Amino acid sequence: MTDASTNTSALVVLVALFLLVTVLGFMATRFRRAEKLDNLEEWGLGGRKFGTWVTWFLLGGDLYTAYTFVAVPAAMFATGAVAGFFAVPYTIMLYPIIFIFMARLWSVSHRHGYVTTADFVRGRYDDRQLSLAVAVTGFVATMPYIALQLVGIQAVLEVAGVGGGDNIVEKDAPLFIAFAILAAYTYSSGLRAPAVIAFVKDALIYVVIIVAIIYLPGQVGGWDAIFGAAKDKMETTNEATGAPTGSFIPGDGQMWAYATLGLGSAMALFMYPHSVTASLSSASRNTIRRNAAILPAYSFVLGLLALLGWVAIAAGTKPVGLDGEPNAQLVIPQLFEDFFPGWFAGVAFAAIAIGALVPAAIMSIAAANTFARNIYKEWLRKDATPQQEAKVSKLMSLLVKAFALVFVLTLDKQNAINFQLLGGIWILQTFPAIVFSLYTRWFHRKALLAGWAVSMVYGTYAAYGVSSATTDHFGGSLAEIPGLGDMGYIAMTAFALNLVVTVVLTLVLRQLGVSNGRDVTVPSDYHADAGDPRVDADLAVEDPLATGEPDPR
């Protein structure tokens, strides 16, 4: 339903571009065509055939989500650099991390047919419990992330004037339609759909941001006026808290918060199942490394986008929702509607909305793959065939999107944000079991499990104790670092605790001679590349997870 404030021209352009990507999504089955999409290799990983440019667009579309383009400038607009601009250095730190370890994960996964990180952990340690911990953490942490993509679509629709009315079905009909289309072409085309759509999404994003960063500063007095307005706002006292509104430049007491948010986020991002899924779809290990070299182009765009939050301050943008309440999440759509003609605002809205579809599709596929491979097959039906795995994954991809839709429609949007922050705290705790294990088996599998459990409990408890202006619990991801007194990212404190527990217990268990399980990998697996003749060998004895055979262990 629309109202008098509907931006008709913007809405027409938005709908037209949305229909375009819908057609592309259904036609994606022809992209790098496979005979059948009835197994996880083809449906869930695109046949592991994507080259450098396809992977670049896919990873860019996966990592730089609609919510990134909504939330980062919104944080800059509302509270400044600590909450918003840390996203820029963290993405810069991210790519050397990818370059170092992701090629090894690709190689061993290619060698043994692993689809998820939990597959790798299972093969490395012969431990169902540790594998389950990694799988469940990834699955649960991804749920609110998918929901936030729908929040991004809602922000665009709200600024466009769509969604009025009192009836919940009528009010949210556009979101239902977007969900149904996303669910349909994801089910039909698998990972090929977001791979194709990512080309359109990224092209729109680049055009919109470059035009905005060139045009808008001249309309609000230039960069001197922009930085001056931002500085003045951040230094203004917040009447509710009695403290400054935010931080223009992180001060002495904020350095640990800024640094730990940056480093922790960089370490956590590629632990998410969707990041790994996009990476494992690459055709070779060198494709991963080339992407680590060229993906920083997105960081440059993200830096420009973040500054648009401060442009909105200088422009006097008033992000107010259809309910009449201020909502900083609407600031970028509102800024474009205020300063650009309707048709270009529609292009910007489409860039954000399509920017939600790509990561939402990949996230739902990745979560579904994790469930099918590491929960359904491992715990519920060990004799499941590859076809049955794929069928379960397809159905689960629908269910996780449905859950995300219900999450968005029934809970306050701030709760979705808070749960996503909690997901970041959780997912980082899988780092030791995944990344360290790519290089060494010195850590004991039971110690890794114990470290994960302790850090999960601590991280959840610490996040529960954080309050904000809108909630008494789970109000943020920063808390006092024990022993330092400064504020820091809870995930990094939990990670430090994770390491301490893991190292101490490893020393004890190794001293006691407790078995560390059977490792089905060998050193050369971590350097395997496309065309390795061993990949085509019968892996039934070495790694049953890579075949449709029952696991004899």
MIDOZA-964404 format. One record per residue (C-alpha): residue in one letter; x, y, z. Coordinates in steps of 0.25 Angstrom, whole numbers, always signed. Layout:
+------+-------+-------+-------+
! type !    px !    py !    pz !
+------+-------+-------+-------+
!    A !     X !     Y !     Z !
...
+------+-------+-------+-------+
***
This chain:
+------+-------+-------+-------+
! type !    px !    py !    pz !
+------+-------+-------+-------+
!    M !    +0 !    +0 !    +0 !
!    T !    +5 !   +14 !    -3 !
!    D !    +1 !   +28 !    +3 !
!    A !    +2 !   +42 !    -2 !
!    S !   +17 !   +43 !    +1 !
!    T !   +20 !   +32 !    -9 !
!    N !   +32 !   +35 !   -18 !
!    T !   +25 !   +29 !   -31 !
!    S !   +37 !   +31 !   -40 !
!    A !   +47 !   +25 !   -30 !
!    L !   +37 !   +13 !   -28 !
!    V !   +35 !   +10 !   -43 !
!    V !   +51 !   +10 !   -45 !
!    L !   +52 !    +1 !   -32 !
!    V !   +41 !    -9 !   -37 !
!    A !   +47 !    -9 !   -51 !
!    L !   +61 !   -13 !   -46 !
!    F !   +56 !   -23 !   -36 !
!    L !   +48 !   -30 !   -48 !
!    L !   +61 !   -30 !   -56 !
!    V !   +69 !   -37 !   -45 !
!    T !   +57 !   -47 !   -43 !
!    V !   +58 !   -51 !   -57 !
!    L !   +73 !   -52 !   -56 !
!    G !   +71 !   -61 !   -43 !
!    F !   +62 !   -71 !   -50 !
!    M !   +71 !   -71 !   -63 !
!    A !   +84 !   -74 !   -54 !
!    T !   +82 !   -89 !   -56 !
!    R !   +88 !   -87 !   -69 !
!    F !  +100 !   -80 !   -64 !
!    R !  +112 !   -90 !   -64 !
!    R !  +101 !  -100 !   -66 !
!    A !  +101 !  -113 !   -59 !
!    E !   +94 !  -126 !   -63 !
!    K !   +87 !  -126 !   -50 !
!    L !   +86 !  -117 !   -38 !
!    D !   +83 !  -129 !   -29 !
!    N !   +95 !  -129 !   -20 !
!    L !  +102 !  -119 !   -11 !
!    E !  +114 !  -118 !   -20 !
!    E !  +105 !  -112 !   -31 !
!    W !   +93 !  -105 !   -24 !
!    G !  +101 !  -100 !   -12 !
!    L !  +115 !   -97 !   -18 !
!    G !  +112 !   -94 !   -32 !
!    G !  +120 !  -107 !   -36 !
!    R !  +133 !  -100 !   -31 !
!    K !  +134 !   -93 !   -44 !
!    F !  +134 !   -78 !   -42 !
!    G !  +146 !   -71 !   -47 !
!    T !  +153 !   -58 !   -42 !
!    W !  +143 !   -48 !   -47 !
!    V !  +130 !   -56 !   -43 !
!    T !  +136 !   -59 !   -30 !
!    W !  +140 !   -44 !   -28 !
!    F !  +126 !   -40 !   -30 !
!    L !  +120 !   -51 !   -22 !
!    L !  +129 !   -48 !   -10 !
!    G !  +127 !   -33 !   -11 !
!    G !  +112 !   -36 !   -12 !
!    D !  +113 !   -45 !    +0 !
!    L !  +121 !   -37 !    +9 !
!    Y !  +116 !   -23 !    +6 !
!    T !  +102 !   -25 !    +9 !
!    A !   +90 !   -16 !    +8 !
!    Y !   +91 !   -14 !   +23 !
!    T !  +105 !   -10 !   +22 !
!    F !  +101 !    +1 !   +12 !
!    V !   +90 !    +5 !   +22 !
!    A !   +96 !    +3 !   +36 !
!    V !  +110 !    +8 !   +34 !
!    P !  +106 !   +22 !   +30 !
!    A !   +95 !   +22 !   +39 !
!    A !  +105 !   +19 !   +51 !
!    M !  +114 !   +31 !   +46 !
!    F !  +101 !   +40 !   +45 !
!    A !   +97 !   +36 !   +59 !
!    T !  +109 !   +34 !   +68 !
!    G !  +122 !   +36 !   +59 !
!    A !  +135 !   +29 !   +56 !
!    V !  +136 !   +18 !   +67 !
!    A !  +122 !   +12 !   +64 !
!    G !  +123 !   +14 !   +48 !
!    F !  +137 !   +16 !   +42 !
!    F !  +143 !    +4 !   +49 !
!    A !  +137 !    -4 !   +38 !
!    V !  +147 !    +2 !   +28 !
!    P !  +160 !    -2 !   +34 !
!    Y !  +154 !   -15 !   +38 !
!    T !  +151 !   -19 !   +23 !
!    I !  +166 !   -14 !   +20 !
!    M !  +171 !   -24 !   +31 !
!    L !  +162 !   -35 !   +26 !
!    Y !  +168 !   -37 !   +12 !
!    P !  +182 !   -41 !   +17 !
!    I !  +175 !   -51 !   +26 !
!    I !  +168 !   -57 !   +15 !
!    F !  +181 !   -57 !    +6 !
!    I !  +188 !   -65 !   +17 !
!    F !  +178 !   -76 !   +21 !
!    M !  +166 !   -77 !   +11 !
!    A !  +175 !   -83 !    +0 !
!    R !  +178 !   -94 !   +10 !
!    L !  +164 !   -96 !   +13 !
!    W !  +160 !   -96 !    -1 !
!    S !  +171 !  -107 !    -4 !
!    V !  +167 !  -116 !    +6 !
!    S !  +152 !  -115 !    +4 !
!    H !  +154 !  -117 !   -11 !
!    R !  +163 !  -129 !    -8 !
!    H !  +152 !  -136 !    +1 !
!    G !  +139 !  -130 !    -4 !
!    Y !  +137 !  -122 !    +8 !
!    V !  +125 !  -112 !    +7 !
!    T !  +126 !  -105 !   +21 !
!    T !  +136 !  -102 !   +31 !
!    A !  +129 !  -112 !   +40 !
!    D !  +133 !  -123 !   +30 !
!    F !  +147 !  -119 !   +31 !
!    V !  +147 !  -119 !   +46 !
!    R !  +141 !  -133 !   +46 !
!    G !  +151 !  -139 !   +36 !
!    R !  +163 !  -132 !   +44 !
!    Y !  +159 !  -137 !   +58 !
!    D !  +149 !  -149 !   +56 !
!    D !  +141 !  -141 !   +66 !
!    R !  +126 !  -140 !   +64 !
!    Q !  +123 !  -131 !   +76 !
!    L !  +134 !  -121 !   +71 !
!    S !  +128 !  -121 !   +57 !
!    L !  +114 !  -120 !   +63 !
!    A !  +118 !  -108 !   +71 !
!    V !  +124 !  -101 !   +59 !
!    A !  +112 !  -104 !   +50 !
!    V !  +102 !   -99 !   +60 !
!    T !  +109 !   -87 !   +63 !
!    G !  +110 !   -83 !   +49 !
!    F !   +96 !   -87 !   +46 !
!    V !   +90 !   -79 !   +58 !
!    A !   +99 !   -67 !   +56 !
!    T !   +95 !   -66 !   +41 !
!    M !   +80 !   -65 !   +45 !
!    P !   +79 !   -50 !   +49 !
!    Y !   +89 !   -46 !   +38 !
!    I !   +79 !   -51 !   +28 !
!    A !   +68 !   -43 !   +36 !
!    L !   +76 !   -30 !   +35 !
!    Q !   +76 !   -31 !   +19 !
!    L !   +61 !   -31 !   +20 !
!    V !   +62 !   -19 !   +29 !
!    G !   +70 !   -12 !   +18 !
!    I !   +59 !   -14 !    +8 !
!    Q !   +49 !    -9 !   +18 !
!    A !   +57 !    +4 !   +20 !
!    V !   +57 !    +6 !    +5 !
!    L !   +42 !    +3 !    +4 !
!    E !   +39 !   +13 !   +16 !
!    V !   +46 !   +24 !   +10 !
!    A !   +39 !   +22 !    -4 !
!    G !   +26 !   +23 !    +4 !
!    V !   +22 !    +8 !    +3 !
!    G !   +16 !    +1 !   +14 !
!    G !    +5 !   +10 !   +20 !
!    G !    -8 !    +4 !   +26 !
!    D !   -12 !    -3 !   +39 !
!    N !   -13 !   -17 !   +34 !
!    I !    +0 !   -25 !   +35 !
!    V !    -2 !   -33 !   +23 !
!    E !    -5 !   -20 !   +15 !
!    K !    +6 !   -12 !   +21 !
!    D !   +17 !   -22 !   +19 !
!    A !   +12 !   -28 !    +5 !
!    P !   +24 !   -23 !    -2 !
!    L !   +33 !   -30 !    +7 !
!    F !   +25 !   -43 !    +6 !
!    I !   +26 !   -42 !    -9 !
!    A !   +41 !   -39 !    -9 !
!    F !   +43 !   -51 !    +1 !
!    A !   +35 !   -60 !    -8 !
!    I !   +43 !   -56 !   -21 !
!    L !   +56 !   -58 !   -13 !
!    A !   +52 !   -72 !    -8 !
!    A !   +47 !   -76 !   -22 !
!    Y !   +60 !   -73 !   -30 !
!    T !   +69 !   -78 !   -19 !
!    Y !   +62 !   -91 !   -18 !
!    S !   +62 !   -92 !   -33 !
!    S !   +76 !   -87 !   -37 !
!    G !   +84 !   -89 !   -24 !
!    L !   +97 !   -81 !   -23 !
!    R !   +97 !   -78 !   -37 !
!    A !   +86 !   -68 !   -35 !
!    P !   +93 !   -58 !   -26 !
!    A !  +106 !   -60 !   -34 !
!    V !   +98 !   -54 !   -46 !
!    I !   +91 !   -44 !   -39 !
!    A !  +103 !   -39 !   -32 !
!    F !  +108 !   -33 !   -45 !
!    V !   +96 !   -24 !   -45 !
!    K !   +96 !   -21 !   -31 !
!    D !  +111 !   -16 !   -30 !
!    A !  +110 !    -8 !   -43 !
!    L !   +98 !    +0 !   -37 !
!    I !  +106 !    +2 !   -24 !
!    Y !  +118 !    +7 !   -31 !
!    V !  +110 !   +17 !   -39 !
!    V !  +102 !   +22 !   -28 !
!    I !  +113 !   +24 !   -18 !
!    I !  +122 !   +30 !   -28 !
!    V !  +111 !   +40 !   -33 !
!    A !  +108 !   +43 !   -19 !
!    I !  +122 !   +46 !   -14 !
!    I !  +124 !   +55 !   -26 !
!    Y !  +111 !   +63 !   -26 !
!    L !  +106 !   +64 !   -11 !
!    P !  +118 !   +71 !    -4 !
!    G !  +116 !   +83 !   -14 !
!    Q !  +102 !   +84 !   -10 !
!    V !  +105 !   +85 !    +5 !
!    G !  +117 !   +94 !    +5 !
!    G !  +128 !   +85 !    +3 !
!    W !  +136 !   +75 !   +11 !
!    D !  +141 !   +86 !   +21 !
!    A !  +126 !   +89 !   +24 !
!    I !  +123 !   +74 !   +25 !
!    F !  +134 !   +71 !   +35 !
!    G !  +131 !   +83 !   +43 !
!    A !  +116 !   +80 !   +44 !
!    A !  +120 !   +65 !   +48 !
!    K !  +130 !   +70 !   +59 !
!    D !  +120 !   +80 !   +65 !
!    K !  +109 !   +69 !   +65 !
!    M !  +118 !   +59 !   +72 !
!    E !  +123 !   +69 !   +82 !
!    T !  +109 !   +73 !   +86 !
!    T !  +104 !   +67 !   +99 !
!    N !   +93 !   +57 !   +98 !
!    E !   +82 !   +61 !  +108 !
!    A !   +78 !   +47 !  +111 !
!    T !   +92 !   +42 !  +115 !
!    G !   +99 !   +55 !  +119 !
!    A !  +111 !   +51 !  +110 !
!    P !  +115 !   +55 !   +96 !
!    T !  +106 !   +50 !   +85 !
!    G !  +118 !   +42 !   +79 !
!    S !  +132 !   +43 !   +74 !
!    F !  +138 !   +51 !   +63 !
!    I !  +151 !   +44 !   +65 !
!    P !  +153 !   +33 !   +75 !
!    G !  +159 !   +39 !   +88 !
!    D !  +169 !   +32 !   +97 !
!    G !  +158 !   +25 !  +105 !
!    Q !  +152 !   +19 !   +91 !
!    M !  +165 !   +14 !   +85 !
!    W !  +163 !    +0 !   +90 !
!    A !  +148 !    +0 !   +86 !
!    Y !  +152 !    +4 !   +72 !
!    A !  +164 !    -5 !   +71 !
!    T !  +157 !   -18 !   +76 !
!    L !  +144 !   -15 !   +68 !
!    G !  +153 !   -14 !   +55 !
!    L !  +162 !   -26 !   +58 !
!    G !  +151 !   -35 !   +64 !
!    S !  +141 !   -32 !   +52 !
!    A !  +152 !   -35 !   +42 !
!    M !  +155 !   -49 !   +49 !
!    A !  +140 !   -52 !   +50 !
!    L !  +135 !   -49 !   +36 !
!    F !  +141 !   -61 !   +29 !
!    M !  +136 !   -70 !   +39 !
!    Y !  +122 !   -68 !   +35 !
!    P !  +117 !   -79 !   +26 !
!    H !  +113 !   -70 !   +15 !
!    S !  +127 !   -64 !   +14 !
!    V !  +133 !   -78 !   +13 !
!    T !  +122 !   -83 !    +3 !
!    A !  +125 !   -72 !    -6 !
!    S !  +140 !   -75 !    -5 !
!    L !  +139 !   -90 !    -7 !
!    S !  +131 !   -87 !   -20 !
!    S !  +144 !   -82 !   -26 !
!    A !  +150 !   -90 !   -38 !
!    S !  +165 !   -90 !   -32 !
!    R !  +173 !   -86 !   -19 !
!    N !  +179 !   -75 !   -27 !
!    T !  +165 !   -69 !   -30 !
!    I !  +164 !   -67 !   -15 !
!    R !  +178 !   -60 !   -14 !
!    R !  +175 !   -51 !   -26 !
!    N !  +162 !   -47 !   -20 !
!    A !  +169 !   -44 !    -7 !
!    A !  +177 !   -34 !   -15 !
!    I !  +166 !   -27 !   -23 !
!    L !  +155 !   -27 !   -12 !
!    P !  +160 !   -15 !    -5 !
!    A !  +153 !    -7 !   -16 !
!    Y !  +141 !    -9 !    -8 !
!    S !  +147 !    -4 !    +4 !
!    F !  +150 !    +9 !    -3 !
!    V !  +135 !   +10 !    -7 !
!    L !  +131 !    +7 !    +7 !
!    G !  +140 !   +18 !   +12 !
!    L !  +133 !   +28 !    +3 !
!    L !  +119 !   +22 !    +7 !
!    A !  +122 !   +24 !   +22 !
!    L !  +125 !   +38 !   +20 !
!    L !  +111 !   +40 !   +14 !
!    G !  +106 !   +39 !   +28 !
!    W !  +114 !   +52 !   +31 !
!    V !  +109 !   +58 !   +18 !
!    A !   +95 !   +56 !   +23 !
!    I !   +98 !   +63 !   +36 !
!    A !  +103 !   +75 !   +28 !
!    A !   +91 !   +74 !   +19 !
!    G !   +81 !   +74 !   +31 !
!    T !   +75 !   +61 !   +27 !
!    K !   +63 !   +57 !   +36 !
!    P !   +61 !   +41 !   +35 !
!    V !   +47 !   +39 !   +40 !
!    G !   +39 !   +27 !   +38 !
!    L !   +25 !   +25 !   +33 !
!    D !   +21 !   +24 !   +48 !
!    G !   +26 !   +38 !   +50 !
!    E !   +38 !   +33 !   +59 !
!    P !   +53 !   +37 !   +56 !
!    N !   +61 !   +25 !   +50 !
!    A !   +75 !   +27 !   +47 !
!    Q !   +75 !   +14 !   +38 !
!    L !   +67 !   +22 !   +28 !
!    V !   +77 !   +33 !   +27 !
!    I !   +84 !   +29 !   +13 !
!    P !   +71 !   +26 !    +6 !
!    Q !   +65 !   +39 !   +11 !
!    L !   +78 !   +47 !    +7 !
!    F !   +77 !   +42 !    -7 !
!    E !   +62 !   +45 !    -8 !
!    D !   +64 !   +59 !    -3 !
!    F !   +76 !   +62 !   -13 !
!    F !   +73 !   +54 !   -25 !
!    P !   +62 !   +53 !   -36 !
!    G !   +53 !   +42 !   -34 !
!    W !   +58 !   +33 !   -44 !
!    F !   +72 !   +33 !   -38 !
!    A !   +67 !   +32 !   -24 !
!    G !   +60 !   +19 !   -30 !
!    V !   +74 !   +14 !   -35 !
!    A !   +80 !   +16 !   -21 !
!    F !   +68 !    +9 !   -15 !
!    A !   +69 !    -2 !   -24 !
!    A !   +84 !    -3 !   -21 !
!    I !   +81 !    -5 !    -6 !
!    A !   +69 !   -14 !    -9 !
!    I !   +77 !   -23 !   -18 !
!    G !   +89 !   -22 !    -9 !
!    A !   +80 !   -29 !    +1 !
!    L !   +76 !   -40 !    -9 !
!    V !   +90 !   -45 !   -12 !
!    P !   +95 !   -47 !    +2 !
!    A !   +81 !   -52 !    +7 !
!    A !   +82 !   -63 !    -4 !
!    I !   +96 !   -67 !    -1 !
!    M !   +94 !   -67 !   +14 !
!    S !   +81 !   -76 !   +13 !
!    I !   +89 !   -85 !    +4 !
!    A !  +101 !   -86 !   +14 !
!    A !   +92 !   -88 !   +26 !
!    A !   +84 !   -99 !   +19 !
!    N !   +97 !  -106 !   +14 !
!    T !  +102 !  -106 !   +28 !
!    F !   +89 !  -112 !   +34 !
!    A !   +88 !  -122 !   +23 !
!    R !  +103 !  -127 !   +23 !
!    N !  +106 !  -125 !   +38 !
!    I !   +93 !  -127 !   +45 !
!    Y !   +84 !  -135 !   +36 !
!    K !   +94 !  -145 !   +30 !
!    E !  +103 !  -146 !   +42 !
!    W !   +93 !  -147 !   +53 !
!    L !   +79 !  -150 !   +47 !
!    R !   +82 !  -159 !   +35 !
!    K !   +96 !  -164 !   +33 !
!    D !   +92 !  -172 !   +20 !
!    A !   +87 !  -159 !   +13 !
!    T !   +90 !  -159 !    -2 !
!    P !   +96 !  -146 !    -8 !
!    Q !   +82 !  -144 !   -15 !
!    Q !   +75 !  -145 !    -1 !
!    E !   +85 !  -135 !    +5 !
!    A !   +82 !  -125 !    -6 !
!    K !   +67 !  -127 !    -5 !
!    V !   +68 !  -124 !   +10 !
!    S !   +77 !  -112 !    +8 !
!    K !   +67 !  -106 !    -2 !
!    L !   +56 !  -108 !    +8 !
!    M !   +64 !  -102 !   +19 !
!    S !   +68 !   -90 !   +11 !
!    L !   +53 !   -87 !   +10 !
!    L !   +51 !   -89 !   +25 !
!    V !   +63 !   -80 !   +29 !
!    K !   +57 !   -69 !   +20 !
!    A !   +43 !   -71 !   +26 !
!    F !   +49 !   -70 !   +40 !
!    A !   +57 !   -57 !   +36 !
!    L !   +44 !   -51 !   +31 !
!    V !   +36 !   -54 !   +43 !
!    F !   +48 !   -49 !   +52 !
!    V !   +47 !   -36 !   +44 !
!    L !   +32 !   -34 !   +45 !
!    T !   +30 !   -38 !   +59 !
!    L !   +42 !   -32 !   +67 !
!    D !   +47 !   -18 !   +68 !
!    K !   +57 !   -15 !   +58 !
!    Q !   +67 !   -12 !   +69 !
!    N !   +66 !   -26 !   +74 !
!    A !   +70 !   -31 !   +60 !
!    I !   +82 !   -22 !   +61 !
!    N !   +86 !   -26 !   +75 !
!    F !   +85 !   -41 !   +71 !
!    Q !   +94 !   -39 !   +59 !
!    L !  +104 !   -33 !   +69 !
!    L !  +103 !   -45 !   +78 !
!    G !  +105 !   -54 !   +65 !
!    G !  +118 !   -47 !   +63 !
!    I !  +122 !   -50 !   +77 !
!    W !  +119 !   -65 !   +75 !
!    I !  +125 !   -67 !   +61 !
!    L !  +138 !   -62 !   +65 !
!    Q !  +139 !   -73 !   +75 !
!    T !  +140 !   -84 !   +64 !
!    F !  +153 !   -77 !   +59 !
!    P !  +163 !   -86 !   +67 !
!    A !  +156 !   -99 !   +62 !
!    I !  +156 !   -95 !   +48 !
!    V !  +168 !   -85 !   +45 !
!    F !  +178 !   -91 !   +55 !
!    S !  +175 !  -105 !   +50 !
!    L !  +179 !  -101 !   +36 !
!    Y !  +193 !  -101 !   +41 !
!    T !  +194 !  -110 !   +53 !
!    R !  +188 !  -121 !   +61 !
!    W !  +195 !  -117 !   +73 !
!    F !  +182 !  -112 !   +80 !
!    H !  +174 !  -124 !   +86 !
!    R !  +160 !  -126 !   +80 !
!    K !  +154 !  -126 !   +94 !
!    A !  +161 !  -114 !   +98 !
!    L !  +156 !  -107 !   +86 !
!    L !  +142 !  -111 !   +90 !
!    A !  +144 !  -106 !  +104 !
!    G !  +150 !   -93 !  +100 !
!    W !  +138 !   -91 !   +90 !
!    A !  +128 !   -94 !  +101 !
!    V !  +134 !   -85 !  +112 !
!    S !  +136 !   -73 !  +102 !
!    M !  +121 !   -75 !   +97 !
!    V !  +116 !   -74 !  +111 !
!    Y !  +125 !   -62 !  +115 !
!    G !  +122 !   -55 !  +102 !
!    T !  +107 !   -57 !  +103 !
!    Y !  +107 !   -53 !  +118 !
!    A !  +115 !   -40 !  +115 !
!    A !  +106 !   -36 !  +104 !
!    Y !   +94 !   -39 !  +112 !
!    G !   +99 !   -29 !  +122 !
!    V !  +100 !   -17 !  +112 !
!    S !   +89 !    -7 !  +112 !
!    S !   +85 !    +4 !  +103 !
!    A !   +75 !   +15 !  +102 !
!    T !   +65 !    +5 !   +96 !
!    T !   +68 !    -8 !  +103 !
!    D !   +73 !   -13 !  +116 !
!    H !   +80 !   -25 !  +110 !
!    F !   +88 !   -28 !   +98 !
!    G !   +89 !   -13 !   +96 !
!    G !  +103 !   -14 !   +89 !
!    S !  +116 !   -21 !   +87 !
!    L !  +125 !   -13 !   +95 !
!    A !  +128 !   -16 !  +110 !
!    E !  +139 !   -13 !  +120 !
!    I !  +152 !   -21 !  +117 !
!    P !  +155 !   -29 !  +130 !
!    G !  +168 !   -24 !  +136 !
!    L !  +169 !   -12 !  +126 !
!    G !  +157 !    -4 !  +130 !
!    D !  +155 !    +1 !  +116 !
!    M !  +144 !    -2 !  +107 !
!    G !  +146 !   -13 !   +97 !
!    Y !  +139 !   -22 !   +87 !
!    I !  +133 !   -34 !   +95 !
!    A !  +136 !   -44 !   +84 !
!    M !  +151 !   -41 !   +86 !
!    T !  +151 !   -43 !  +101 !
!    A !  +143 !   -56 !   +99 !
!    F !  +153 !   -60 !   +89 !
!    A !  +165 !   -57 !   +98 !
!    L !  +158 !   -66 !  +109 !
!    N !  +156 !   -76 !   +98 !
!    L !  +171 !   -77 !   +95 !
!    V !  +175 !   -78 !  +110 !
!    V !  +165 !   -89 !  +113 !
!    T !  +169 !   -97 !  +100 !
!    V !  +184 !   -96 !  +102 !
!    V !  +184 !  -100 !  +117 !
!    L !  +174 !  -112 !  +114 !
!    T !  +183 !  -116 !  +102 !
!    L !  +195 !  -116 !  +111 !
!    V !  +188 !  -125 !  +121 !
!    L !  +181 !  -134 !  +111 !
!    R !  +194 !  -136 !  +104 !
!    Q !  +201 !  -139 !  +117 !
!    L !  +191 !  -150 !  +120 !
!    G !  +192 !  -156 !  +106 !
!    V !  +177 !  -154 !  +103 !
!    S !  +175 !  -157 !   +88 !
!    N !  +173 !  -146 !   +78 !
!    G !  +165 !  -153 !   +68 !
!    R !  +169 !  -158 !   +54 !
!    D !  +173 !  -148 !   +44 !
!    V !  +168 !  -151 !   +30 !
!    T !  +176 !  -140 !   +23 !
!    V !  +191 !  -140 !   +19 !
!    P !  +201 !  -128 !   +18 !
!    S !  +200 !  -128 !    +3 !
!    D !  +184 !  -126 !    +3 !
!    Y !  +186 !  -112 !    +8 !
!    H !  +193 !  -108 !    -5 !
!    A !  +184 !  -116 !   -15 !
!    D !  +179 !  -108 !   -27 !
!    A !  +169 !  -109 !   -38 !
!    G !  +172 !  -122 !   -47 !
!    D !  +179 !  -129 !   -35 !
!    P !  +177 !  -144 !   -40 !
!    R !  +175 !  -148 !   -25 !
!    V !  +162 !  -141 !   -25 !
!    D !  +156 !  -151 !   -34 !
!    A !  +160 !  -163 !   -26 !
!    D !  +151 !  -171 !   -18 !
!    L !  +151 !  -164 !    -5 !
!    A !  +141 !  -174 !    +2 !
!    V !  +152 !  -179 !   +11 !
!    E !  +160 !  -166 !   +14 !
!    D !  +148 !  -157 !   +16 !
!    P !  +133 !  -162 !   +16 !
!    L !  +128 !  -148 !   +17 !
!    A !  +132 !  -145 !    +3 !
!    T !  +123 !  -157 !    -3 !
!    G !  +109 !  -162 !    -1 !
!    E !  +114 !  -174 !    +6 !
!    P !  +111 !  -177 !   +21 !
!    D !  +121 !  -172 !   +31 !
!    P !  +128 !  -185 !   +37 !
!    R !  +134 !  -177 !   +48 !
+------+-------+-------+-------+
***
